[in-house]
């Protein structure tokens, strides 16, 4: 729980909740991070399109893939040092979320077509990058954008199920932080607007990037070999 990678990835998990809450409630039933949800929405929209948008789900999915591709390239260049990979990934993600914040402020109606799709692309790209970086870092149960395997491990590896009960605290923390991140995002967007929720995401990314940036020159064993 106190490992630098664990702390950073748990913070990003909370940020995912914020961003997905913002996109789902503010951009019309589309996820920025939960691609399983978007694929399911696409299936729903084909036969029951009420309140669902095929173009929005496709845009989010394609932008997520583009962000993941960028994250893969960063991993290829920086993957030999975990702290550097994580720091650069966070700051690139930060730039994308800052751009989304700017769009939400400048565009009078962020839910309008142009603003909506700009926000979907920026946020989904940021989440794709984040997911690719977390995958490269390879910390078990901390993908930062999806909880399916985390919850599976929480139940299947429990001592009552015959497992060793390993990583219980980390799995619980990831689940709780995603939950509260989504809740905080929903509160901010419904009370204060989309810009407030995105500003909170920016603040978290700044803090996380500053924290991992201090480890740029670290030679600790955990930093090697992502």
Buried (B, 14 or more C-beta within 10 A) or exposed (E): EEEBBBBBBBBBBBBBBBBBBBBBBBBBBBBBBBBEBBEBBBEBBEEEEEEBBEEBBBBBBBBBBBBBBBBBEBBEEBBEBBBBBBBBBBBBBBEBBBBBBBBBBEBEEBEEEEBBBBBBBBBBBBBBBBBBBBBBBEBEBBBBBBBEEBBEBBEEBBEEEEBEEBBBEBBEBBBBBBBBBBEBBBBBBEEEBBBBBBBBBBEBBBEBBEBBBEBEEBEEEBBEEB
